[in-house]
Amino acid sequence: MRVQRHLGGDPQDFSNLRYDFTALPEFHRAVLHAALAVKAGHTTTYGAIAAAPGQPPGASRAVGTALGANPWPLLIP
């Protein structure tokens, strides 16, 4: 139901769902957790997401790689 509302143009927050991150590398987990903190309708930068788990802004390319491998692209921005 929430996915249908989301696709219908009513942005939804999926951060309260339980995700199984166990198969992902630790850095990818940290990136996805940081991405979950970006609320619907807001934007951020890869550098800011890199900084959330304590990485330098130069890690922004690695953030892009992690987000590109995101197994839940609809639910985690």
N, CA, C and O atoms as a Tripos MOL2 file, in Angstrom:
@<TRIPOS>MOLECULE
protein
  308   307    77     0     0
PROTEIN
NO_CHARGES

@<TRIPOS>ATOM
      1 N           0.8230   -1.1850    0.0000 N.3       1 MET1
      2 CA          0.0000    0.0000    0.0000 C.3       1 MET1
      3 C           0.8760    1.2620    0.0000 C.2       1 MET1
      4 O           0.6330    2.1810   -0.7810 O.2       1 MET1
      5 N           1.8950    1.3090    0.8740 N.am      2 ARG2
      6 CA          2.7630    2.4890    0.9100 C.3       2 ARG2
      7 C           3.5420    2.6400   -0.3820 C.2       2 ARG2
      8 O           3.7700    3.7580   -0.8430 O.2       2 ARG2
      9 N           3.9530    1.5220   -0.9730 N.am      3 VAL3
     10 CA          4.6840    1.5880   -2.2340 C.3       3 VAL3
     11 C           3.7810    2.1670   -3.3160 C.2       3 VAL3
     12 O           4.2340    2.9780   -4.1240 O.2       3 VAL3
     13 N           2.5320    1.7720   -3.3490 N.am      4 GLN4
     14 CA          1.5930    2.3080   -4.3320 C.3       4 GLN4
     15 C           1.4090    3.8150   -4.1420 C.2       4 GLN4
     16 O           1.3740    4.5590   -5.1220 O.2       4 GLN4
     17 N           1.2920    4.2690   -2.8950 N.am      5 ARG5
     18 CA          1.1610    5.7050   -2.6340 C.3       5 ARG5
     19 C           2.4250    6.4320   -3.0780 C.2       5 ARG5
     20 O           2.3620    7.5140   -3.6610 O.2       5 ARG5
     21 N           3.5680    5.8240   -2.7940 N.am      6 HIS6
     22 CA          4.8490    6.4160   -3.1740 C.3       6 HIS6
     23 C           4.9290    6.5690   -4.6980 C.2       6 HIS6
     24 O           5.2880    7.6330   -5.2030 O.2       6 HIS6
     25 N           4.5980    5.5130   -5.4130 N.am      7 LEU7
     26 CA          4.6290    5.5510   -6.8720 C.3       7 LEU7
     27 C           3.5750    6.4870   -7.4370 C.2       7 LEU7
     28 O           3.7190    6.9920   -8.5500 O.2       7 LEU7
     29 N           2.5130    6.7190   -6.6710 N.am      8 GLY8
     30 CA          1.4560    7.6260   -7.0930 C.3       8 GLY8
     31 C           1.7690    9.0890   -6.8380 C.2       8 GLY8
     32 O           0.9450    9.9570   -7.1260 O.2       8 GLY8
     33 N           2.9510    9.3740   -6.2990 N.am      9 GLY9
     34 CA          3.3490   10.7590   -6.0910 C.3       9 GLY9
     35 C           3.2670   11.2560   -4.6700 C.2       9 GLY9
     36 O           3.5330   12.4310   -4.4170 O.2       9 GLY9
     37 N           2.9020   10.3900   -3.7240 N.am     10 ASP10
     38 CA          2.8440   10.7540   -2.3090 C.3      10 ASP10
     39 C           4.0850   10.1660   -1.6370 C.2      10 ASP10
     40 O           4.0690    9.0030   -1.2340 O.2      10 ASP10
     41 N           5.1710   10.9540   -1.5090 N.am     11 PRO11
     42 CA          6.4270   10.4090   -0.9700 C.3      11 PRO11
     43 C           6.2390    9.7390    0.3900 C.2      11 PRO11
     44 O           5.5910   10.2830    1.2840 O.2      11 PRO11
     45 N           6.8140    8.5590    0.5240 N.am     12 GLN12
     46 CA          6.7020    7.7720    1.7460 C.3      12 GLN12
     47 C           8.0820    7.6080    2.3790 C.2      12 GLN12
     48 O           9.1040    7.6680    1.6970 O.2      12 GLN12
     49 N           8.0920    7.4030    3.6760 N.am     13 ASP13
     50 CA          9.3250    7.1590    4.4230 C.3      13 ASP13
     51 C           9.4000    5.6630    4.7250 C.2      13 ASP13
     52 O           8.5630    5.1240    5.4480 O.2      13 ASP13
     53 N          10.4030    5.0050    4.1670 N.am     14 PHE14
     54 CA         10.5630    3.5640    4.3500 C.3      14 PHE14
     55 C          11.6770    3.2300    5.3430 C.2      14 PHE14
     56 O          12.1440    2.0920    5.3970 O.2      14 PHE14
     57 N          12.0970    4.2180    6.1230 N.am     15 SER15
     58 CA         13.2180    3.9990    7.0400 C.3      15 SER15
     59 C          12.8550    3.0970    8.2160 C.2      15 SER15
     60 O          13.7480    2.5820    8.8900 O.2      15 SER15
     61 N          11.5730    2.8960    8.4730 N.am     16 ASN16
     62 CA         11.1790    2.0540    9.6070 C.3      16 ASN16
     63 C          11.0400    0.5750    9.2380 C.2      16 ASN16
     64 O          10.6790   -0.2410   10.0860 O.2      16 ASN16
     65 N          11.3200    0.2290    7.9960 N.am     17 LEU17
     66 CA         11.2610   -1.1760    7.5990 C.3      17 LEU17
     67 C          12.5230   -1.8970    8.0640 C.2      17 LEU17
     68 O          13.5640   -1.2800    8.2880 O.2      17 LEU17
     69 N          12.4090   -3.1890    8.2030 N.am     18 ARG18
     70 CA         13.5710   -4.0000    8.5970 C.3      18 ARG18
     71 C          14.2520   -4.4950    7.3320 C.2      18 ARG18
     72 O          13.6610   -5.2280    6.5390 O.2      18 ARG18
     73 N          15.4880   -4.0900    7.1560 N.am     19 TYR19
     74 CA         16.2880   -4.4980    6.0090 C.3      19 TYR19
     75 C          17.3450   -5.4910    6.4760 C.2      19 TYR19
     76 O          17.9030   -5.3550    7.5650 O.2      19 TYR19
     77 N          17.6120   -6.4850    5.6460 N.am     20 ASP20
     78 CA         18.6550   -7.4550    5.9640 C.3      20 ASP20
     79 C          19.9320   -7.0320    5.2450 C.2      20 ASP20
     80 O          20.1140   -7.3100    4.0600 O.2      20 ASP20
     81 N          20.8060   -6.3580    5.9790 N.am     21 PHE21
     82 CA         22.0520   -5.8530    5.4280 C.3      21 PHE21
     83 C          23.2030   -6.8530    5.5620 C.2      21 PHE21
     84 O          24.3310   -6.5270    5.1900 O.2      21 PHE21
     85 N          22.9570   -8.0420    6.0740 N.am     22 THR22
     86 CA         24.0450   -8.9600    6.4160 C.3      22 THR22
     87 C          24.9020   -9.3730    5.2260 C.2      22 THR22
     88 O          26.0860   -9.6600    5.4030 O.2      22 THR22
     89 N          24.3490   -9.4110    4.0300 N.am     23 ALA23
     90 CA         25.1220   -9.8360    2.8660 C.3      23 ALA23
     91 C          25.9280   -8.6960    2.2450 C.2      23 ALA23
     92 O          26.6810   -8.9180    1.2970 O.2      23 ALA23
     93 N          25.7780   -7.4890    2.7640 N.am     24 LEU24
     94 CA         26.4470   -6.3250    2.1920 C.3      24 LEU24
     95 C          27.7440   -6.0120    2.9300 C.2      24 LEU24
     96 O          27.8570   -6.2620    4.1300 O.2      24 LEU24
     97 N          28.7170   -5.4670    2.2130 N.am     25 PRO25
     98 CA         29.9420   -5.0200    2.8880 C.3      25 PRO25
     99 C          29.6160   -3.9140    3.9050 C.2      25 PRO25
    100 O          28.6190   -3.2050    3.7610 O.2      25 PRO25
    101 N          30.4490   -3.7790    4.9110 N.am     26 GLU26
    102 CA         30.1940   -2.8200    5.9950 C.3      26 GLU26
    103 C          30.0340   -1.3860    5.4720 C.2      26 GLU26
    104 O          29.1430   -0.6630    5.9180 O.2      26 GLU26
    105 N          30.8850   -0.9770    4.5390 N.am     27 PHE27
    106 CA         30.7720    0.3760    4.0010 C.3      27 PHE27
    107 C          29.4290    0.5850    3.3140 C.2      27 PHE27
    108 O          28.8110    1.6370    3.4760 O.2      27 PHE27
    109 N          28.9720   -0.3950    2.5530 N.am     28 HIS28
    110 CA         27.6780   -0.2960    1.8770 C.3      28 HIS28
    111 C          26.5500   -0.1730    2.9030 C.2      28 HIS28
    112 O          25.6120    0.6010    2.7110 O.2      28 HIS28
    113 N          26.6440   -0.9280    3.9740 N.am     29 ARG29
    114 CA         25.6330   -0.8270    5.0440 C.3      29 ARG29
    115 C          25.5820    0.5840    5.5960 C.2      29 ARG29
    116 O          24.5040    1.1530    5.7670 O.2      29 ARG29
    117 N          26.7520    1.1500    5.8760 N.am     30 ALA30
    118 CA         26.8190    2.5010    6.4420 C.3      30 ALA30
    119 C          26.2290    3.5220    5.4690 C.2      30 ALA30
    120 O          25.5210    4.4420    5.8780 O.2      30 ALA30
    121 N          26.5220    3.3550    4.1950 N.am     31 VAL31
    122 CA         25.9860    4.2710    3.1820 C.3      31 VAL31
    123 C          24.4680    4.1600    3.1220 C.2      31 VAL31
    124 O          23.7770    5.1770    3.0730 O.2      31 VAL31
    125 N          23.9470    2.9560    3.1230 N.am     32 LEU32
    126 CA         22.4990    2.7860    3.0400 C.3      32 LEU32
    127 C          21.8070    3.3100    4.2950 C.2      32 LEU32
    128 O          20.7140    3.8700    4.2020 O.2      32 LEU32
    129 N          22.4100    3.1410    5.4490 N.am     33 HIS33
    130 CA         21.8440    3.7180    6.6720 C.3      33 HIS33
    131 C          21.8130    5.2360    6.5690 C.2      33 HIS33
    132 O          20.8300    5.8650    6.9590 O.2      33 HIS33
    133 N          22.8800    5.8270    6.0480 N.am     34 ALA34
    134 CA         22.9200    7.2860    5.8780 C.3      34 ALA34
    135 C          21.8800    7.7320    4.8540 C.2      34 ALA34
    136 O          21.2430    8.7700    5.0340 O.2      34 ALA34
    137 N          21.7020    6.9670    3.7940 N.am     35 ALA35
    138 CA         20.7000    7.3120    2.7820 C.3      35 ALA35
    139 C          19.2910    7.2330    3.3590 C.2      35 ALA35
    140 O          18.4200    8.0190    2.9840 O.2      35 ALA35
    141 N          19.0640    6.2930    4.2660 N.am     36 LEU36
    142 CA         17.7470    6.1920    4.9080 C.3      36 LEU36
    143 C          17.4250    7.4260    5.7500 C.2      36 LEU36
    144 O          16.2570    7.7210    6.0000 O.2      36 LEU36
    145 N          18.4460    8.1370    6.1810 N.am     37 ALA37
    146 CA         18.2210    9.3420    6.9810 C.3      37 ALA37
    147 C          17.7780   10.5280    6.1220 C.2      37 ALA37
    148 O          17.3020   11.5320    6.6530 O.2      37 ALA37
    149 N          17.9300   10.4200    4.8010 N.am     38 VAL38
    150 CA         17.4710   11.4750    3.8940 C.3      38 VAL38
    151 C          15.9770   11.2830    3.6980 C.2      38 VAL38
    152 O          15.5400   10.2960    3.1060 O.2      38 VAL38
    153 N          15.2170   12.2120    4.1890 N.am     39 LYS39
    154 CA         13.7600   12.0760    4.1440 C.3      39 LYS39
    155 C          13.2200   12.3890    2.7500 C.2      39 LYS39
    156 O          13.8330   13.1380    1.9890 O.2      39 LYS39
    157 N          12.0840   11.8160    2.4320 N.am     40 ALA40
    158 CA         11.4350   12.0260    1.1370 C.3      40 ALA40
    159 C          11.2740   13.5200    0.8740 C.2      40 ALA40
    160 O          10.8530   14.2750    1.7500 O.2      40 ALA40
    161 N          11.6150   13.9330   -0.3430 N.am     41 GLY41
    162 CA         11.5060   15.3220   -0.7180 C.3      41 GLY41
    163 C          12.7460   16.1460   -0.4310 C.2      41 GLY41
    164 O          12.8080   17.3200   -0.7960 O.2      41 GLY41
    165 N          13.7350   15.5460    0.2190 N.am     42 HIS42
    166 CA         14.9860   16.2340    0.5270 C.3      42 HIS42
    167 C          16.1140   15.6380   -0.3140 C.2      42 HIS42
    168 O          16.0110   14.5170   -0.8120 O.2      42 HIS42
    169 N          17.1710   16.3950   -0.4580 N.am     43 THR43
    170 CA         18.3260   15.9190   -1.2070 C.3      43 THR43
    171 C          19.5820   16.0870   -0.3600 C.2      43 THR43
    172 O          19.5870   16.7950    0.6460 O.2      43 THR43
    173 N          20.6210   15.4300   -0.7870 N.am     44 THR44
    174 CA         21.9230   15.5640   -0.1480 C.3      44 THR44
    175 C          22.9840   15.2700   -1.1980 C.2      44 THR44
    176 O          22.6610   15.0560   -2.3660 O.2      44 THR44
    177 N          24.2180   15.2580   -0.7960 N.am     45 THR45
    178 CA         25.3060   14.9650   -1.7300 C.3      45 THR45
    179 C          25.9750   13.6590   -1.3450 C.2      45 THR45
    180 O          25.8380   13.1840   -0.2180 O.2      45 THR45
    181 N          26.6960   13.0880   -2.2860 N.am     46 TYR46
    182 CA         27.4600   11.8800   -1.9780 C.3      46 TYR46
    183 C          28.5030   12.1810   -0.9160 C.2      46 TYR46
    184 O          28.7900   11.3330   -0.0720 O.2      46 TYR46
    185 N          29.0780   13.3880   -0.9490 N.am     47 GLY47
    186 CA         30.0560   13.7790    0.0570 C.3      47 GLY47
    187 C          29.4600   13.8110    1.4490 C.2      47 GLY47
    188 O          30.1040   13.3930    2.4110 O.2      47 GLY47
    189 N          28.2290   14.3060    1.5660 N.am     48 ALA48
    190 CA         27.5590   14.3420    2.8690 C.3      48 ALA48
    191 C          27.2420   12.9380    3.3560 C.2      48 ALA48
    192 O          27.3520   12.6550    4.5490 O.2      48 ALA48
    193 N          26.8530   12.0630    2.4490 N.am     49 ILE49
    194 CA         26.5800   10.6810    2.8390 C.3      49 ILE49
    195 C          27.8800   10.0010    3.2590 C.2      49 ILE49
    196 O          27.8910    9.2080    4.2010 O.2      49 ILE49
    197 N          28.9720   10.3090    2.5650 N.am     50 ALA50
    198 CA         30.2680    9.7410    2.9410 C.3      50 ALA50
    199 C          30.6640   10.1990    4.3360 C.2      50 ALA50
    200 O          31.2300    9.4240    5.1070 O.2      50 ALA50
    201 N          30.3730   11.4450    4.6640 N.am     51 ALA51
    202 CA         30.7500   11.9900    5.9720 C.3      51 ALA51
    203 C          29.9510   11.3630    7.1080 C.2      51 ALA51
    204 O          30.4480   11.2750    8.2310 O.2      51 ALA51
    205 N          28.7330   10.9280    6.8390 N.am     52 ALA52
    206 CA         27.8820   10.3560    7.8980 C.3      52 ALA52
    207 C          28.5390    9.1560    8.5850 C.2      52 ALA52
    208 O          28.5330    9.0950    9.8140 O.2      52 ALA52
    209 N          29.1050    8.1980    7.8410 N.am     53 PRO53
    210 CA         29.7840    7.0940    8.5450 C.3      53 PRO53
    211 C          31.2470    7.3960    8.8670 C.2      53 PRO53
    212 O          32.0180    6.4940    9.1930 O.2      53 PRO53
    213 N          31.6250    8.6880    8.7710 N.am     54 GLY54
    214 CA         32.9760    9.0660    9.1640 C.3      54 GLY54
    215 C          34.0210    8.9770    8.0670 C.2      54 GLY54
    216 O          35.2160    8.9930    8.3590 O.2      54 GLY54
    217 N          33.6060    8.8840    6.8280 N.am     55 GLN55
    218 CA         34.5470    8.8250    5.7110 C.3      55 GLN55
    219 C          34.8360   10.2450    5.2300 C.2      55 GLN55
    220 O          34.0220   11.1430    5.4440 O.2      55 GLN55
    221 N          35.9780   10.4600    4.5870 N.am     56 PRO56
    222 CA         36.2660   11.7840    4.0410 C.3      56 PRO56
    223 C          35.3810   12.0680    2.8330 C.2      56 PRO56
    224 O          34.9070   11.1340    2.1860 O.2      56 PRO56
    225 N          35.1480   13.3620    2.5150 N.am     57 PRO57
    226 CA         34.3250   13.6850    1.3440 C.3      57 PRO57
    227 C          34.8350   13.0440    0.0600 C.2      57 PRO57
    228 O          34.0560   12.8100   -0.8640 O.2      57 PRO57
    229 N          36.1300   12.7570   -0.0100 N.am     58 GLY58
    230 CA         36.6890   12.0930   -1.1830 C.3      58 GLY58
    231 C          36.1430   10.6920   -1.4070 C.2      58 GLY58
    232 O          36.3520   10.1040   -2.4680 O.2      58 GLY58
    233 N          35.4500   10.1610   -0.4230 N.am     59 ALA59
    234 CA         34.8610    8.8260   -0.5570 C.3      59 ALA59
    235 C          33.5410    8.8690   -1.3200 C.2      59 ALA59
    236 O          32.8240    7.8710   -1.3950 O.2      59 ALA59
    237 N          33.2260   10.0360   -1.8870 N.am     60 SER60
    238 CA         31.9430   10.1790   -2.5660 C.3      60 SER60
    239 C          31.8010    9.2230   -3.7510 C.2      60 SER60
    240 O          30.6920    8.7820   -4.0510 O.2      60 SER60
    241 N          32.8920    8.8990   -4.4190 N.am     61 ARG61
    242 CA         32.8070    7.9380   -5.5310 C.3      61 ARG61
    243 C          32.4390    6.5530   -5.0020 C.2      61 ARG61
    244 O          31.6670    5.8280   -5.6290 O.2      61 ARG61
    245 N          32.9910    6.1960   -3.8550 N.am     62 ALA62
    246 CA         32.6480    4.9070   -3.2430 C.3      62 ALA62
    247 C          31.1800    4.9050   -2.8060 C.2      62 ALA62
    248 O          30.5210    3.8660   -2.8610 O.2      62 ALA62
    249 N          30.6670    6.0570   -2.3740 N.am     63 VAL63
    250 CA         29.2410    6.1670   -2.0290 C.3      63 VAL63
    251 C          28.4080    5.9070   -3.2750 C.2      63 VAL63
    252 O          27.4160    5.1800   -3.2180 O.2      63 VAL63
    253 N          28.8010    6.4910   -4.3930 N.am     64 GLY64
    254 CA         28.0810    6.2490   -5.6400 C.3      64 GLY64
    255 C          28.0670    4.7840   -6.0180 C.2      64 GLY64
    256 O          27.0550    4.2710   -6.4970 O.2      64 GLY64
    257 N          29.1860    4.1040   -5.8060 N.am     65 THR65
    258 CA         29.2630    2.6730   -6.0860 C.3      65 THR65
    259 C          28.3230    1.8980   -5.1680 C.2      65 THR65
    260 O          27.6060    1.0020   -5.6130 O.2      65 THR65
    261 N          28.3300    2.2510   -3.8810 N.am     66 ALA66
    262 CA         27.4660    1.5610   -2.9180 C.3      66 ALA66
    263 C          25.9990    1.7850   -3.2540 C.2      66 ALA66
    264 O          25.2000    0.8500   -3.2040 O.2      66 ALA66
    265 N          25.6400    3.0140   -3.5950 N.am     67 LEU67
    266 CA         24.2390    3.2920   -3.9420 C.3      67 LEU67
    267 C          23.8610    2.6330   -5.2650 C.2      67 LEU67
    268 O          22.7070    2.2550   -5.4630 O.2      67 LEU67
    269 N          24.8200    2.4980   -6.1600 N.am     68 GLY68
    270 CA         24.5550    1.8120   -7.4190 C.3      68 GLY68
    271 C          24.2800    0.3240   -7.2240 C.2      68 GLY68
    272 O          23.6160   -0.3050   -8.0480 O.2      68 GLY68
    273 N          24.7960   -0.2340   -6.1250 N.am     69 ALA69
    274 CA         24.5710   -1.6440   -5.8100 C.3      69 ALA69
    275 C          23.4200   -1.8290   -4.8210 C.2      69 ALA69
    276 O          23.1920   -2.9380   -4.3380 O.2      69 ALA69
    277 N          22.7010   -0.7610   -4.5210 N.am     70 ASN70
    278 CA         21.5960   -0.7850   -3.5690 C.3      70 ASN70
    279 C          20.5490   -1.8250   -3.9890 C.2      70 ASN70
    280 O          19.9730   -1.7020   -5.0700 O.2      70 ASN70
    281 N          20.2880   -2.8480   -3.1590 N.am     71 PRO71
    282 CA         19.3030   -3.8580   -3.5330 C.3      71 PRO71
    283 C          17.8530   -3.3940   -3.3420 C.2      71 PRO71
    284 O          16.9300   -4.1080   -3.7340 O.2      71 PRO71
    285 N          17.6360   -2.2210   -2.7540 N.am     72 TRP72
    286 CA         16.2830   -1.6840   -2.5290 C.3      72 TRP72
    287 C          16.1680   -0.2560   -3.0540 C.2      72 TRP72
    288 O          15.8660    0.6480   -2.2750 O.2      72 TRP72
    289 N          16.3980   -0.0200   -4.3540 N.am     73 PRO73
    290 CA         16.4530    1.3630   -4.8490 C.3      73 PRO73
    291 C          15.1480    2.1440   -4.6930 C.2      73 PRO73
    292 O          15.1840    3.3700   -4.5870 O.2      73 PRO73
    293 N          14.0300    1.4850   -4.6770 N.am     74 LEU74
    294 CA         12.7690    2.2050   -4.4850 C.3      74 LEU74
    295 C          12.5780    2.6100   -3.0320 C.2      74 LEU74
    296 O          12.0140    3.6680   -2.7490 O.2      74 LEU74
    297 N          13.0410    1.7800   -2.1140 N.am     75 LEU75
    298 CA         12.8020    2.0190   -0.6960 C.3      75 LEU75
    299 C          13.8890    2.8480   -0.0380 C.2      75 LEU75
    300 O          13.6110    3.6160    0.8820 O.2      75 LEU75
    301 N          15.1220    2.7020   -0.4970 N.am     76 ILE76
    302 CA         16.2500    3.4790    0.0240 C.3      76 ILE76
    303 C          16.7310    4.3530   -1.1190 C.2      76 ILE76
    304 O          17.1920    3.8370   -2.1370 O.2      76 ILE76
    305 N          16.6330    5.6730   -0.9700 N.am     77 PRO77
    306 CA         16.9310    6.5700   -2.1080 C.3      77 PRO77
    307 C          18.3740    6.4840   -2.5770 C.2      77 PRO77
    308 O          18.7600    7.1780   -3.5180 O.2      77 PRO77
@<TRIPOS>BOND
     1     1     2 1
     2     2     3 1
     3     3     4 2
     4     3     5 am
     5     5     6 1
     6     6     7 1
     7     7     8 2
     8     7     9 am
     9     9    10 1
    10    10    11 1
    11    11    12 2
    12    11    13 am
    13    13    14 1
    14    14    15 1
    15    15    16 2
    16    15    17 am
    17    17    18 1
    18    18    19 1
    19    19    20 2
    20    19    21 am
    21    21    22 1
    22    22    23 1
    23    23    24 2
    24    23    25 am
    25    25    26 1
    26    26    27 1
    27    27    28 2
    28    27    29 am
    29    29    30 1
    30    30    31 1
    31    31    32 2
    32    31    33 am
    33    33    34 1
    34    34    35 1
    35    35    36 2
    36    35    37 am
    37    37    38 1
    38    38    39 1
    39    39    40 2
    40    39    41 am
    41    41    42 1
    42    42    43 1
    43    43    44 2
    44    43    45 am
    45    45    46 1
    46    46    47 1
    47    47    48 2
    48    47    49 am
    49    49    50 1
    50    50    51 1
    51    51    52 2
    52    51    53 am
    53    53    54 1
    54    54    55 1
    55    55    56 2
    56    55    57 am
    57    57    58 1
    58    58    59 1
    59    59    60 2
    60    59    61 am
    61    61    62 1
    62    62    63 1
    63    63    64 2
    64    63    65 am
    65    65    66 1
    66    66    67 1
    67    67    68 2
    68    67    69 am
    69    69    70 1
    70    70    71 1
    71    71    72 2
    72    71    73 am
    73    73    74 1
    74    74    75 1
    75    75    76 2
    76    75    77 am
    77    77    78 1
    78    78    79 1
    79    79    80 2
    80    79    81 am
    81    81    82 1
    82    82    83 1
    83    83    84 2
    84    83    85 am
    85    85    86 1
    86    86    87 1
    87    87    88 2
    88    87    89 am
    89    89    90 1
    90    90    91 1
    91    91    92 2
    92    91    93 am
    93    93    94 1
    94    94    95 1
    95    95    96 2
    96    95    97 am
    97    97    98 1
    98    98    99 1
    99    99   100 2
   100    99   101 am
   101   101   102 1
   102   102   103 1
   103   103   104 2
   104   103   105 am
   105   105   106 1
   106   106   107 1
   107   107   108 2
   108   107   109 am
   109   109   110 1
   110   110   111 1
   111   111   112 2
   112   111   113 am
   113   113   114 1
   114   114   115 1
   115   115   116 2
   116   115   117 am
   117   117   118 1
   118   118   119 1
   119   119   120 2
   120   119   121 am
   121   121   122 1
   122   122   123 1
   123   123   124 2
   124   123   125 am
   125   125   126 1
   126   126   127 1
   127   127   128 2
   128   127   129 am
   129   129   130 1
   130   130   131 1
   131   131   132 2
   132   131   133 am
   133   133   134 1
   134   134   135 1
   135   135   136 2
   136   135   137 am
   137   137   138 1
   138   138   139 1
   139   139   140 2
   140   139   141 am
   141   141   142 1
   142   142   143 1
   143   143   144 2
   144   143   145 am
   145   145   146 1
   146   146   147 1
   147   147   148 2
   148   147   149 am
   149   149   150 1
   150   150   151 1
   151   151   152 2
   152   151   153 am
   153   153   154 1
   154   154   155 1
   155   155   156 2
   156   155   157 am
   157   157   158 1
   158   158   159 1
   159   159   160 2
   160   159   161 am
   161   161   162 1
   162   162   163 1
   163   163   164 2
   164   163   165 am
   165   165   166 1
   166   166   167 1
   167   167   168 2
   168   167   169 am
   169   169   170 1
   170   170   171 1
   171   171   172 2
   172   171   173 am
   173   173   174 1
   174   174   175 1
   175   175   176 2
   176   175   177 am
   177   177   178 1
   178   178   179 1
   179   179   180 2
   180   179   181 am
   181   181   182 1
   182   182   183 1
   183   183   184 2
   184   183   185 am
   185   185   186 1
   186   186   187 1
   187   187   188 2
   188   187   189 am
   189   189   190 1
   190   190   191 1
   191   191   192 2
   192   191   193 am
   193   193   194 1
   194   194   195 1
   195   195   196 2
   196   195   197 am
   197   197   198 1
   198   198   199 1
   199   199   200 2
   200   199   201 am
   201   201   202 1
   202   202   203 1
   203   203   204 2
   204   203   205 am
   205   205   206 1
   206   206   207 1
   207   207   208 2
   208   207   209 am
   209   209   210 1
   210   210   211 1
   211   211   212 2
   212   211   213 am
   213   213   214 1
   214   214   215 1
   215   215   216 2
   216   215   217 am
   217   217   218 1
   218   218   219 1
   219   219   220 2
   220   219   221 am
   221   221   222 1
   222   222   223 1
   223   223   224 2
   224   223   225 am
   225   225   226 1
   226   226   227 1
   227   227   228 2
   228   227   229 am
   229   229   230 1
   230   230   231 1
   231   231   232 2
   232   231   233 am
   233   233   234 1
   234   234   235 1
   235   235   236 2
   236   235   237 am
   237   237   238 1
   238   238   239 1
   239   239   240 2
   240   239   241 am
   241   241   242 1
   242   242   243 1
   243   243   244 2
   244   243   245 am
   245   245   246 1
   246   246   247 1
   247   247   248 2
   248   247   249 am
   249   249   250 1
   250   250   251 1
   251   251   252 2
   252   251   253 am
   253   253   254 1
   254   254   255 1
   255   255   256 2
   256   255   257 am
   257   257   258 1
   258   258   259 1
   259   259   260 2
   260   259   261 am
   261   261   262 1
   262   262   263 1
   263   263   264 2
   264   263   265 am
   265   265   266 1
   266   266   267 1
   267   267   268 2
   268   267   269 am
   269   269   270 1
   270   270   271 1
   271   271   272 2
   272   271   273 am
   273   273   274 1
   274   274   275 1
   275   275   276 2
   276   275   277 am
   277   277   278 1
   278   278   279 1
   279   279   280 2
   280   279   281 am
   281   281   282 1
   282   282   283 1
   283   283   284 2
   284   283   285 am
   285   285   286 1
   286   286   287 1
   287   287   288 2
   288   287   289 am
   289   289   290 1
   290   290   291 1
   291   291   292 2
   292   291   293 am
   293   293   294 1
   294   294   295 1
   295   295   296 2
   296   295   297 am
   297   297   298 1
   298   298   299 1
   299   299   300 2
   300   299   301 am
   301   301   302 1
   302   302   303 1
   303   303   304 2
   304   303   305 am
   305   305   306 1
   306   306   307 1
   307   307   308 2
@<TRIPOS>SUBSTRUCTURE
     1 MET1         2 RESIDUE 1 A MET
     2 ARG2         6 RESIDUE 1 A ARG
     3 VAL3        10 RESIDUE 1 A VAL
     4 GLN4        14 RESIDUE 1 A GLN
     5 ARG5        18 RESIDUE 1 A ARG
     6 HIS6        22 RESIDUE 1 A HIS
     7 LEU7        26 RESIDUE 1 A LEU
     8 GLY8        30 RESIDUE 1 A GLY
     9 GLY9        34 RESIDUE 1 A GLY
    10 ASP10       38 RESIDUE 1 A ASP
    11 PRO11       42 RESIDUE 1 A PRO
    12 GLN12       46 RESIDUE 1 A GLN
    13 ASP13       50 RESIDUE 1 A ASP
    14 PHE14       54 RESIDUE 1 A PHE
    15 SER15       58 RESIDUE 1 A SER
    16 ASN16       62 RESIDUE 1 A ASN
    17 LEU17       66 RESIDUE 1 A LEU
    18 ARG18       70 RESIDUE 1 A ARG
    19 TYR19       74 RESIDUE 1 A TYR
    20 ASP20       78 RESIDUE 1 A ASP
    21 PHE21       82 RESIDUE 1 A PHE
    22 THR22       86 RESIDUE 1 A THR
    23 ALA23       90 RESIDUE 1 A ALA
    24 LEU24       94 RESIDUE 1 A LEU
    25 PRO25       98 RESIDUE 1 A PRO
    26 GLU26      102 RESIDUE 1 A GLU
    27 PHE27      106 RESIDUE 1 A PHE
    28 HIS28      110 RESIDUE 1 A HIS
    29 ARG29      114 RESIDUE 1 A ARG
    30 ALA30      118 RESIDUE 1 A ALA
    31 VAL31      122 RESIDUE 1 A VAL
    32 LEU32      126 RESIDUE 1 A LEU
    33 HIS33      130 RESIDUE 1 A HIS
    34 ALA34      134 RESIDUE 1 A ALA
    35 ALA35      138 RESIDUE 1 A ALA
    36 LEU36      142 RESIDUE 1 A LEU
    37 ALA37      146 RESIDUE 1 A ALA
    38 VAL38      150 RESIDUE 1 A VAL
    39 LYS39      154 RESIDUE 1 A LYS
    40 ALA40      158 RESIDUE 1 A ALA
    41 GLY41      162 RESIDUE 1 A GLY
    42 HIS42      166 RESIDUE 1 A HIS
    43 THR43      170 RESIDUE 1 A THR
    44 THR44      174 RESIDUE 1 A THR
    45 THR45      178 RESIDUE 1 A THR
    46 TYR46      182 RESIDUE 1 A TYR
    47 GLY47      186 RESIDUE 1 A GLY
    48 ALA48      190 RESIDUE 1 A ALA
    49 ILE49      194 RESIDUE 1 A ILE
    50 ALA50      198 RESIDUE 1 A ALA
    51 ALA51      202 RESIDUE 1 A ALA
    52 ALA52      206 RESIDUE 1 A ALA
    53 PRO53      210 RESIDUE 1 A PRO
    54 GLY54      214 RESIDUE 1 A GLY
    55 GLN55      218 RESIDUE 1 A GLN
    56 PRO56      222 RESIDUE 1 A PRO
    57 PRO57      226 RESIDUE 1 A PRO
    58 GLY58      230 RESIDUE 1 A GLY
    59 ALA59      234 RESIDUE 1 A ALA
    60 SER60      238 RESIDUE 1 A SER
    61 ARG61      242 RESIDUE 1 A ARG
    62 ALA62      246 RESIDUE 1 A ALA
    63 VAL63      250 RESIDUE 1 A VAL
    64 GLY64      254 RESIDUE 1 A GLY
    65 THR65      258 RESIDUE 1 A THR
    66 ALA66      262 RESIDUE 1 A ALA
    67 LEU67      266 RESIDUE 1 A LEU
    68 GLY68      270 RESIDUE 1 A GLY
    69 ALA69      274 RESIDUE 1 A ALA
    70 ASN70      278 RESIDUE 1 A ASN
    71 PRO71      282 RESIDUE 1 A PRO
    72 TRP72      286 RESIDUE 1 A TRP
    73 PRO73      290 RESIDUE 1 A PRO
    74 LEU74      294 RESIDUE 1 A LEU
    75 LEU75      298 RESIDUE 1 A LEU
    76 ILE76      302 RESIDUE 1 A ILE
    77 PRO77      306 RESIDUE 1 A PRO
